[in-house]
């Protein structure tokens, strides 16, 4: 059984897997950047009213 051939025969399966992988990576990056931005935004908020 040729894996490349079966992937070409059923492109939907490959697309779904690639899509889940992409969204999974975006989710991790999004959560990391959101927490990083919150950290960045909290510091000036407390330092601004001096």
C-alpha positions in Angstrom: 0.0 0.0 0.0 1.5 3.3 -1.1 0.9 6.0 1.5 1.4 8.9 -0.9 -1.0 7.3 -3.4 -3.7 6.8 -0.7 -3.2 10.4 0.4 -3.7 11.6 -3.2 -6.7 9.4 -3.6 -8.3 10.8 -0.5 -7.2 14.5 -0.3 -10.0 15.4 2.2 -8.3 13.2 4.9 -5.0 15.1 4.3 -6.7 18.5 4.4 -8.5 17.7 7.6 -5.3 16.6 9.3 -3.3 19.6 8.0 -6.2 21.9 9.1 -6.2 20.4 12.6 -2.5 20.7 12.8 -2.6 24.4 11.6 -5.4 25.3 14.0 -3.6 23.5 16.9 -0.5 25.5 16.3 -2.4 28.8 15.9 -4.2 28.0 19.2 -0.9 27.5 21.1 0.6 30.6 19.5 -2.5 32.6 20.2 -2.7 31.6 23.8 1.0 32.4 24.3 0.8 35.8 22.6 -2.4 36.7 24.5 -0.8 36.0 27.8 2.3 37.8 26.7 0.2 40.9 25.7 -1.6 40.8 29.0 1.7 40.8 30.7 2.9 43.7 28.5 -0.2 45.7 29.1 -0.4 45.3 32.8 3.0 46.8 33.4 2.4 50.3 31.8 -1.1 50.5 33.4 0.5 50.5 36.8 3.5 52.7 35.8 1.5 55.3 33.9 -0.1 57.2 36.7 3.1 58.6 38.3 
